[in-house]
Amino acid sequence: MNALRSMAVVVPAVIALVASGCTNGISGRCECVGSVVGGALDIACGEIQCVGGVGYECTGPNEARAVSGACGPTGNPRPAGTPDFLIIAVSGHCLYDCPGGYNTEYLLSDRTLDAIAQPLLDAGYSVEAIATTDNIYDQPLGAADPLAYGFDTLMAEMQWGRDTLVADWDNPTRIIVVGHSHGTVWAHTALRVMEEWGTPLPVDILIDIDGISIGWDDDTATFFIGDGWSVPLQAYARDRGIAWPFDIWRATDCYLVPGLSVPQDIEELVPDTTIVNLEIWSNDLTGVRDRQPNVRLDGSSENIFRFQSAANHEESDAPNSDSVRWI
């Protein structure tokens, strides 16, 4: 799996109070709300919060100080050398010049992930990326590493990220998940599987770039320009003996949400463990574009933000596109 990690920029771990202040909170309490590298304070005056193994005490209006020994001898920091942020990306369907007839990776190779990571790197955070594709299995390229990592690897890497980078550390790695086109279907499916298995992956930002499931479970409507993953995914479940918590081969118009009369696609459903969802719609005149607003599983739209791009479906993920600049 190490071959998937790229863009790793390791910087010294500096825990410093960069903004703090106490403001009158609910019921007149003086609360300290401020940011530290690796976390944030949201505590009442006199309380202590551990961030990155360092205890911070809110001592009064505009005052917060580090308290030695408050979090134990060493605290519970994540392993040294692990990134502050991990980007997990899933590319979509390949239409042209597809080697071997399978879907290739492009969000990393076209430097879209570089563009998304750059503000974090500029701020001094370390960032790594995992890039997967619109495939079930890894697709080999001779004796070298696979050119296209599939759903198998996506699930394994999400579990690895949860167990190794997030776990119960004081300063867990922050997770960003990015999908384009069919990649959003795989990403949402994997996150929901983990959630229903009871091992959810906490996601700070889920980025859906023109997410669609057209041609994903049935490609007849797109004149066989698609994937038709439904039958292969059922065979995959039988071959591996996996009892999925729901029918992962059903993506389109399958999921009922409170308050909505029309069943939703899997890529329109934002997992409970996602803090913020950024949804991009392209302006593709062919009709191959996202037209359905994302929703939470309870039917709400809390922390879901949408952007209408001027680009078509294919170009909506380009690193210099208006949508990536908005992200």
Secondary structure by P-SEA (a helix, b strand, c coil): ccccccccccccccccccbbbbccccccccccccccccccccccccbbbbcccbbbbbccccbbbbbcccccccccccccccccbbbbbbbccccccccccbbbbcccccaaaaaaaaaaaaabbbbbbbbbccccccccccccccccccaaaaaaaaaaaaacccccccccbbbbbbbccaaaaaaaaaaaaaaaacbbbbbcbbbbccccccccccccccccccccaaaaaaaaaaaacccccccccccccccccccccbbbcccccccccccbbbbbbbbccccccccbbbbccccccccbbbbbbcccccccccccccccccc
